[in-house]
Amino acid sequence: MPLVLGTAEHWLRRAQEARDMAEQMVDPEARQAMLAVADGYEIVAKRAEAREAGVPMPNYPKGSG
């Protein structure tokens, strides 16, 4: 299976979609979970920006951000 990393723009778009979904949620825990997803997408976007710029990124252990 090929590895698809996506562009920074792609991940920022996904983050905005998640925030838009969170705005529509009435359950506070679900809203917080969706906002956490959006935050995660923004982290991935920053890593994609660095990758696109050719900046080496450290390999973080799983779950460390």
C-alpha positions as CSV (number, residue, x, y, z in Angstrom):
1,M,0.0,0.0,0.0
2,P,1.5,3.4,-1.0
3,L,2.2,6.0,1.7
4,V,0.1,9.1,1.2
5,L,1.3,12.0,3.3
6,G,-0.8,14.9,2.0
7,T,0.1,18.5,1.7
8,A,0.0,21.1,4.5
9,E,-2.9,22.7,2.7
10,H,-4.8,19.3,2.8
11,W,-4.3,18.9,6.5
12,L,-5.2,22.6,7.3
13,R,-8.4,22.0,5.3
14,R,-9.2,18.9,7.3
15,A,-8.6,20.8,10.5
16,Q,-11.1,23.5,9.5
17,E,-13.6,20.8,8.5
18,A,-13.2,19.3,12.0
19,R,-13.7,22.7,13.7
20,D,-16.8,23.3,11.6
21,M,-18.2,20.0,12.7
22,A,-17.4,20.7,16.3
23,E,-19.4,24.0,16.1
24,Q,-22.5,22.0,15.2
25,M,-22.2,19.5,18.0
26,V,-24.3,19.9,21.1
27,D,-22.6,17.2,23.3
28,P,-19.6,19.0,25.0
29,E,-17.5,15.9,25.2
30,A,-18.0,15.2,21.5
31,R,-17.2,18.8,20.7
32,Q,-14.0,18.6,22.7
33,A,-13.0,15.4,21.0
34,M,-13.5,16.9,17.5
35,L,-11.5,20.0,18.5
36,A,-8.7,17.7,19.6
37,V,-8.9,16.0,16.2
38,A,-8.6,19.5,14.6
39,D,-5.5,20.2,16.7
40,G,-4.0,17.0,15.6
41,Y,-4.5,17.9,12.0
42,E,-2.8,21.2,12.5
43,I,0.2,19.4,14.0
44,V,0.3,17.1,10.9
45,A,0.0,20.3,8.7
46,K,3.1,21.8,10.4
47,R,5.1,18.6,9.8
48,A,3.9,18.6,6.2
49,E,5.1,22.2,5.8
50,A,8.5,21.3,7.1
51,R,8.6,18.3,4.8
52,E,7.7,20.4,1.8
53,A,10.4,22.9,2.8
54,G,13.0,20.1,3.1
55,V,13.5,20.6,6.8
56,P,14.4,17.4,8.6
57,M,11.9,16.5,11.3
58,P,12.8,14.4,14.3
59,N,11.0,11.0,14.7
60,Y,8.7,11.4,17.7
61,P,7.5,8.4,19.6
62,K,3.8,7.6,19.1
63,G,1.5,9.7,21.1
64,S,4.0,12.5,21.9
65,G,2.7,14.9,19.3
